[in-house]
Amino acid sequence: MPRHEGQRLPAWLRRPVAERVGRGEARRAVAGLNTICEEARCPNRGRCMGEDGTATFLVMGPGCSRDCGFCSVPTGPSPLDAAEPARLARAAAELELSYVVLTSPTRDDLADGGASHLVATVEAVRRELPAVPVEVLAPDFGGSEEAVRAVAGAGLAVFGHNVETVPRLYPRVRPGADYQRSLNVLERAGRAGAVTKSALMVGLGESREEVSAVFADLRAAGVAIVIVGQYLRPSLRQLPVVRFWEPEAFAAWEAEAEALGFAAAACAPYVRSSYRAAEIHRRAAAY
Ligand code: SF4
């Protein structure tokens, strides 16, 4: 049986190498920018950048001020680069992207958590590519309402913030984060007029019921789009997978999310928060 970072993969998670790594890496080299696709070793990076015209840029990276148990983004914030917004916008135009996703590591070291830099980046992309939707996958800004309002009000197609896992597992999986704070971020972004989205990874030790309870909390916070994917260990330094959930479990979660009234839900083993972001945004917009 094939193995992934020391763990055996079940049949439904085996995919040909060509599907896992595609033209995206060459494109990234041209752009010379950080993408979360590479930094987080996303299993879909070939497909998004190679086929779907979407890339998720890691703004203010690659260093993060936190150290989540599942994440391969390096710890240790990098100095801010004032030229990054314009450079990123030019790269997005050169790559002829049709949907741009911006994410960032958490920047607890910056007074505004990096909100003004993110807003400047959104504005630069919108100047360069006025017709292209921009989605932001934001950190929690330490719970700052002002930071959330600034980013959510920047003319985004989607404001995303991931709860990542069920609250019981936060101390192990997201030690620097707080579940209720993340729900507040989503609720405040929605109140600021943004279409909101959140994702969680399963396979870290949660139960079905705990995932359902997170769905209910997200709906109560007004979240429009929910994403559930299988956690895969990026390297031996991150938490091991506790369980590979079967495809039937993901199908059941997707049906449950739709019944709960989310505008769009995508639940499948290889789904990630930015995967098929453009298509999911279109589905939510048509809801
Ligand atoms: S805050 Fe985000 S980027 Fe930083 S370690 Fe956690 S998941 Fe990774």
Residues whose N, C-alpha, C, O or C-beta is under 5 A from the ligand:
A	BS01	SF4	C64 R66 D67 C68 C71 V73 S104 P105 T106
